[in-house]
């Protein structure tokens, strides 16, 4: 069975090789022999890769790498340059083995040797081109909650497009062109230089320091912040106003409450070394390659570890609010994907997800039929069911026939508005009555959906393009108390991303906690693929 499938796949190349041998019989001897030897070698070497085989078959087995023309030399040179500098992008050089490629070219003396070299160059090229454009890893294989559609190109198009432009321009255009990717590349260089210089020096041993403190721990904190660039050198030794301001700047850059006190959360971030920060940058580069697509002129960006939701217009943040995301346990973490927001619902009902109905509420109802009394029990037609007529104890999670619904109210779990981008993961953005959670540094408490600290203002910003008075129109619907859908005339792409290294509006890189541990798993996978940290001088 396997032999039959392999033979069927290779049959077109075997036929092509036979045709080349027949053609040699009617061409001048030495020339025909050389051409045929080259082309036959290409056909043989390409047989194991359908895309490469199809490309060369469609182009009569013509060389694009190993010819004598200037364009061929330029392509070879650019490919060798790119794969030799692959670690500039955080890619594994060992995956492309530039030394072996160069040695192979030096040893390609005969037409047959050049034919095999031709195909090997195409193999290396395709591997590098896809890696630098859409990532080394396949994210779903590492983390099931990364359900983003990666914008993979048809592999054959890389080979087809290469001869259409100058090699230098082609290779320059391969990596993501986003401002974020370029900023991360710059941060990578900064972190590599710091790594080669020994990092930021000794960590701070204290668990907590605050204004007014003195002593060696304060000096250690001051030295650490000086090394990180948050503080100028001085003769001060106490926790004074200048040090307090530097701590606030550090807290802002790391998503912490800016109280100027170096408490446990702040101290944890201060003591993270350059190696871990560089790993975050390398993972962010890979994630940016997975996200190498048009995000939309206007789009919504939810960064899970940053606990934030933004509206981006023409590359600039025009609205930002704090968010609460899924809890870091069981099936609650918020997944990563993109979709399109179509409408909002004002005064929404909460239709309780089946997992919560059977996993959380049914056990309570078995103990007390009046439990969770603020939520209605409904039949399959949506009619309210009398609790007194139901024997909850006879049902299991599989057999429970009812649904549950919380009517619109100020205490509704969704608050007073939800923002819908229909998806199979049942994720959306919404208001919440639990406002106190937004004051915390770490805000991972939901069942997976994203709660917004300022949902009304978010709604006004979304409605602004289609309403002369977005606030007034929204408030009028809200005051009606009726569940009302407001359709967005222009649908807005929504991107749920996960970045522990991210660039702010000033172009500086900020860092966040790996709240779900996803980046650690991705780094381990990158390291296994051959990606390594490096320290660079100068």
N, C-alpha and C positions, 0 to 999 in steps of 0.2 A: 504493500500500500504506500509506504513512505518512498520506496524506490520509484514507483509509478508517478507520484506527485513531483518528485525531484526531476525525473526524466522529462515530464510534460513542461516544467518550468524552463528547463535548459534547451528544449527542442528548437525554439527559434534561433538560438545562438549556434547550435550545432549545424542547422541548415545554412545559416549565414556563413559559417566557417567553410562548409562544403562549397558554397557558391564562390567564395573567395579563391579557393583552390582551383576551381574550374576556370575562373576568370584569368588566373595566372597562365593558363595554357595558351591564351590568345594575345598576351601582352609581351613586349620585348623582354627577353630573359632576365638579366640582372635587376632591372627596374621592377619588373613584375614580381620577382621573387622577394625583393625587399618590401614592397608595398603590401604584398599578400602576407608575408611573415608578420609584419606589424599588425595588420588588421586582424589576422587570425589570432594573434596573441591577445589583442583587445577583446575579441569575441569570447575567447576561452576565460580570460581573467574576469570578465564582467558577468559570466554566467550565474554566479552566486548572488547577484544583486539585481533584482528585476528592474529597478529604476535606472541604474547605470546602464544595464544591458539595453533597455529601450532607448535611452538617449543616444548611445553610440550606433545602434541599429538604424535609427531615424536619420542619423547624420553620416551614414556610410562609413562609420568607424574612423572618422577624421580626427586627428589630434587637436586637442585644445590646450595641452600643457607641454608636450615634448617635441614640438616642431622647432625649426631653426629661426623662425621669424621673431622680430622684436616683440610682438604681442605675446608670443609664447614665453619668451624669456621673462617678460614683465609679469605674466601670470604666475610663473614659477617663483619668481622673486617675492611677489606680494604674498603668496601662500606661505612660503617659508618664513617671511617676516611675521605674518599674523600668528602662525602656530608657535613660533619661537617666543612671542610676547603674549601668549594666551593667558599667562598668570596675571598680566596687567588687569584683566577682566575677572580675575578670580576663577579662571578655568584651569583644569588639570593638564599641564603640558605633556605629561606621560601618556595621555589619551591620544595625542597626535604624533608623538615621538619624532620631532624635527630632525634629530641627528640621524635616525634610521632613514628618513626620507631623503636627506642630503646624500647619505652614503649610497642609497639605491640609485640616485640620479648619476652619481659619479661612476658607478659600475655598469650603467646601461650602455653597453658598447654596440650591441647588435640591434637590428630592427625588432627582433622578438623581445629582447630585454626592454626596449623602449615601449613596446606595446603593453607589457606587464606594468611598467612604471607609470604609464599613462593612466591606467585604471586605478592603480594604488593612489595616485595623486587625487583622482576624483573621489575616491573613498574618504581620504583624509579631509579633503575640502568639504564634502557633504557633512561629515561629522562635526567639523569646526563651525561651519556656517549655521547649522541648526542649533548647536550648543550656545553660540554667542548671541543668537537671535531669540531663541525661545527656551533656553535652559538645558543644563546637563541632565537634570533629574526629571522623572515623571512624578509629579507631586502626589497623585492619588495612591501611588504605591507606598508612599512613606506615611501619609496622614490622610485618613479617610474623610476628614472634615474639609479638606481642600478640594472642593468640587468645581473649581474654576475651569472653564474651557480654555485650554492653551491654544493660541493662534498659530498652530503649525502650518507651514507651507508644504505644498507638494514638493518632495525632494527633487524631482526632475527639473522643476522650474529654476532651481539654483544653477544647474548646469546650462540650462537654456538661456538664462539671462546674463551669465558671466561674459560671453563674447560681445554683448551688445553695448558695453561701456568700457571705459578705461579700468584696468585692474585695480589701480590705487583707489579710484572713486568707488568701485564696487565694494571692496573690502572695508572702506571707511563707513559705508552705508549699512553694513550688516548688523552691528550692535543696536540696541534700542536708542532712539534719538531723543528721548525725554530729558527734560532738565533734571529730573530726579536721578536718573541713571548717571548723568555726567557729574552731578554733585557727589554722588556716592563714590565714583571713581576718584575724585579729588580727596574725599575723606579717607579712602583706602590708602592713598599715598601718605597722607598725614599720619595715620595710625602706624603704617609700616616704618616710617622714620622714627616715631616715638619708640616703637618696639626695638629697633636697632640701637637706640640710645638708653635702653633700660627701663622705659616706661615712665610712670609718674612718681617713682620713689616709694618709700615705705608707706604702708597703710596706716590708718588712724586707729589706735587700739580702743578708744573710748566707745561706749555704747550710746552716749548722748552728751552733747555739749550745747550750751546756750549763752546768750549775751551776758557778760559779767564774769564768765569763767576765766581762769588763768591756769598756767602750768604747762607741762610737756605735751599733754594731749592737744591743747589748743595750738601750740607751736606746730605739732604734726599736722593738724587740720589746715593751718595757715600754709604750711609748705606744700601740702597736697594741692590746695586750690591755686597756689602760685604756679605749680608745675602744669596744672590743667588750663591755665590762662584766665582764670576768673579773678585774679588778685595781683596787684603790683607788689614788688618786693618793698619791704619797709622794716624798720626796727621795732615795730609794735609786737607785743607778745600776748596781749589779752584779747578776749572775744569782744572787740569794740564794734563801733557802727560800720566801719569799713568791712570788717570780716562778716558782719551780719548781712550787709548788702551783697557780698560775694556769695554767701550761702543762698540767699534768695535767687540770685541769677542762676546758680547751679540747680536749685529746685525747679525753677521755671523750665530749664532745658531738659529736665528729666521727668516732667509730668507730675511733680509733687506739689503739695500745698506750700505756698511761698510765705511761710511764717518766720523765716530767718533762723529757726532753731534746728540744729543738726541732731535731730532725733534718730531713732533706729532705722526708719525707712530711708532717710537722707544719708545716714552713715553707710548703710548697705550699698547705696549707689556710688558714693564717694570712693569706697574701697574696691570696687570692681576694677580689674586691671585692664591694660591696653589689649592683651590677647583676646579677652572676651568681647571687648568693644569691636575689635577688628573682625572677629567671627560674625558679629551682628551685621557689620557692613557687608561682608562676603555673602551672607545669607540674603540680605536685602537686595544685593545685585542679582542673585539668582531669582528671587521673587519678582524683581522688576522685569527680568527676561520672560517670566511666565505671563506677565501682565503687559506684554509688548503689543498694545492694540490701541485704537482710537477710543479715548474715554468719553468723548462727547464735548461739544463746545460748552454746554452747561451740564454738570454732573454732580452727583452726591458721593462723597467719599467718607466711609466709616472705617477708621483705623482701630481695630479691636484692642490692641495693647495700649493705645493712646487714650481709650475711652472717650473718643470724640467723634462728632459727625459734622461734616463741612459741606457747604454748597460752593462749588468752584465754577466761576464764569471766566471764560477766556484765560484759563491758567491762573487766575487769582481767587483767593478765598474771599467770598463776599458775605458769608455767614458761617459761624462756628458755634457749637454748643457742646457741653459735656454729655456723655452718654453712659448708660449702664449696659453691659453685655452679658452673655451667657455665663453661668457659673462654671468653674473649672472642675467639674465632676460629672461622672456618668455620661448621659447623653445631652447635657446642657450647653456645652461650648458652642458659640456662634460659628457657623461654617463660613468659608471664604468662597464667594462667587460674585458674579455680576448679573444684573437683570435691569428691568426698566420700570420706573415708577409710573403708574397709570392714573391713580386717583387717591384721594384721602377720604376718610369717613369721619364725620363730625358726630359727636354723641354716639359712639359705637357700642354695640353689644359685644360681649366677650363670649365667643363660642369656644368653650373649654376644649383644648386638644384631648384626643382620646387617651394619650399616655398619662395625662394628669387626672382625667376622670377615673381611670381604672387603677392607676398606680398610687394616687394620693387620696382622692375623695371617696372612692368606693370603700376602702378599709375604714374610713371615718364613719361613713353611713351605716356600715355593719354594726358599729359600736353604738351609734346614736343617729336615728333617722333624721333628726333635726340639725345635724352637723352641717356646716357651710350653708346656713339658711339663707344667706344673701344671694345664693345662686339657684336658679330654677332648674328643675329636672324636666326634660321634654321627651316626647315620644318621637318616632320616626317622621311624623308629619309636622313637628315643631310645636305641638300642643303641650301646654303645661300639665305635668303629672302630679296628682295628689300623693305626697310622700306617705301619708298614712295608709295608702292602699298597696304599698310595695313592701315585699319581704326581701330586703337587701341581702340578707344572709344566705339566700339560696343561689346567689349569682357569683360567678367568677369573673376575672378580667376578660375572659374570652366570651362568656355568655351574657354579660350585662347588656341589655337591649336599649338603654336610654342614653340620651345626650344631656349636656348641661350648658346652661346659658346664663350669663350675668347681664341684666338689662342696663341700659345707659344710666349713669349716675356719676356724681363726683367721686365716689369710692370704687368705681369700676376699675378692674385690674389694668385696663388699657387707658385709663384716664378719660379725657374728653375728645381725643382725636387720634386716629391711626393713619399711617401712610403706607399705601399698598403697592408692592411690585410683585404680583402673583408668581409664586414659585413653589416647586414641589417640596421644599424644605419647611414651608409654613413660617417663614421669617418675614418680619416687617418692622417698621419703626413706629413708636407710639409714645404717648403721654403716660404718666404713672402717678398715682396718689402718693407713692413712697418717695417723697422729695428729699428726705434726709440722706439718702444713699449717695446723692451727687456731691456731698461734702467730703467723701472719703477719697483717699489716694487711689486705692484699688477698687474698681467698681465692676466686679464680675458676680452678679447675683441673679440674673434672669434665667428663664428656661431656654434661652437661645435668641429671642427677639431683642431688639435694641431700643432701650428707653431713652428719651430725650429730656434734658433739663429744661429746655425752652421750646416746647412743641408749638405753642401759638406763634412765636416769632418765626419759627421754621416754616410754618404754614403761610404766614404773610409773605416770606421771601419766595416761596414756591408760586404763590398766586400773583405776585407782582407783575409778571409779564402779561397776564390776561385780565387784570382788574385795575381800574383807576383808584379804587379804595380797597385794597386787599384786607386791611385790618377790619374796616367796617363791614365788608361783605362776610368775612369769616365770623365775626362776632354776632351778626344777625342770625346766621344759621345756628350758631352755638346757643343763643338765647331761646331758640324755638324748642329746644329739648328733644327734638325729633332726630332719629338716626338718619343722616343725610350724606349721600355720596357727592363729592365735588370732583369732577373729572378734570385732569390737567390737559389743557388744550395742546400743549407740547410735552410729550412724555420725556422724563428725565432719567438717563442712565444712573443706576446705583451700583457702587462698587464696594463690597465688603472685603477689606484687605487686612493683612497682619504684618505690621512692620515694627520691629524693635529699634531700628535705626531709620530715622526719617528726617528730611530736610525741612527747615522752617522757612518762613517768608523772606528772611534775610540771607538765606542760602547756607545757614549753619546747620550741622547735623546734630540732632537731639536723639536721646536714647530712652527706651522704655523697658520695663520688665517683660520677660517672656512668660506672660501670665498663664498660658496653656502648655508651656514646654515644647511648643512646635518648632521653634527655631533651633533648639538644641538637637532635636531629631534630624532636622534638615542639615545642620552642620555636620553631624556624624555621617550622614549619607554622602555629603560632599567630600568629606575627608576620606571616606572609603573609596570614592571615585577617583581620588588622587589630588584633590585640592589641598593646598598647604598654606599656612601662614608664612610670610617672609618678612624679614626686616631689610630695609633698603637704606643706603647711606646717601647723604647729600640731598 
